Amino acid sequence: MMDVLQSIGYGIVALAVLVVVGLVVLTKLGDATGGDANTTAVYLSEQLGSSGLSGWVPAVIAVAIGALFLSYFMGRKR
């Protein structure tokens, strides 16, 4: 069970790193191009941020840990 929790932790850290790198790249790209591209880059960075993809991370963690505990206790009865 700890191996599964550890792999979930690695996945969460990898997602966080990807979101941060994506935000930095989009912000720098928008600053360099200006105009409509900057508006698009800001919109995309908002979609990656807490109101978008990153906002689902706590829900995914809760569901994954709940499923692990349920499978552990269901397997223990058999």
C-alpha distance (Angstrom), angle and dihedral (degrees) to the residues before:
residue distance angle dihedral
M1 . . .
M2 3.81 . .
D3 3.80 90.0 .
V4 3.78 90.3 57.8
L5 3.82 92.3 47.4
Q6 3.79 89.6 49.2
S7 3.80 92.1 51.6
I8 3.81 90.3 48.5
G9 3.80 88.5 51.8
Y10 3.80 91.5 51.4
G11 3.79 90.0 49.7
I12 3.80 91.9 51.5
V13 3.80 92.0 49.1
A14 3.81 91.0 48.3
L15 3.82 90.8 50.5
A16 3.80 91.1 49.6
V17 3.80 91.8 50.3
L18 3.80 91.7 48.7
V19 3.81 92.1 49.7
V20 3.81 92.7 48.9
V21 3.80 93.3 47.3
G22 3.80 89.9 46.7
L23 3.79 91.7 50.9
V24 3.80 92.5 49.6
V25 3.80 93.7 46.9
L26 3.80 93.5 46.9
T27 3.80 92.3 47.4
K28 3.81 93.2 49.6
L29 3.80 91.4 45.0
G30 3.79 91.7 50.6
D31 3.80 91.7 48.8
A32 3.80 91.7 49.5
T33 3.81 96.5 49.2
G34 3.82 103.3 34.9
G35 3.81 127.5 -170.8
D36 3.80 119.6 49.8
A37 3.79 93.0 -5.5
N38 3.81 89.3 59.2
T39 3.81 90.8 52.7
T40 3.79 90.0 50.4
A41 3.81 92.3 47.1
V42 3.81 91.7 50.7
Y43 3.81 90.7 49.3
L44 3.81 91.9 50.0
S45 3.80 92.2 47.5
E46 3.81 89.2 52.4
Q47 3.80 89.2 52.5
L48 3.81 90.1 53.5
G49 3.80 93.0 45.1
S50 3.79 131.9 78.5
S51 3.80 93.7 -61.1
G52 3.80 93.3 52.6
L53 3.79 134.9 29.5
S54 3.79 96.5 -13.6
G55 3.78 91.1 53.9
W56 3.81 90.4 68.6
V57 3.82 95.0 56.7
P58 3.85 96.6 87.5
A59 3.80 91.0 49.3
V60 3.80 91.8 50.0
I61 3.82 90.8 49.3
A62 3.81 92.3 50.8
V63 3.80 93.5 48.1
A64 3.82 93.1 46.5
I65 3.81 94.3 49.6
G66 3.80 91.3 44.7
A67 3.80 90.6 51.7
L68 3.81 90.8 49.4
F69 3.79 92.8 52.8
L70 3.80 92.8 45.6
S71 3.79 92.3 49.7
Y72 3.80 90.9 47.0
F73 3.80 94.1 53.0
M74 3.81 94.3 40.4
G75 3.81 91.0 50.6
R76 3.77 90.9 47.6
K77 3.82 92.4 61.0
R78 3.79 92.1 56.7
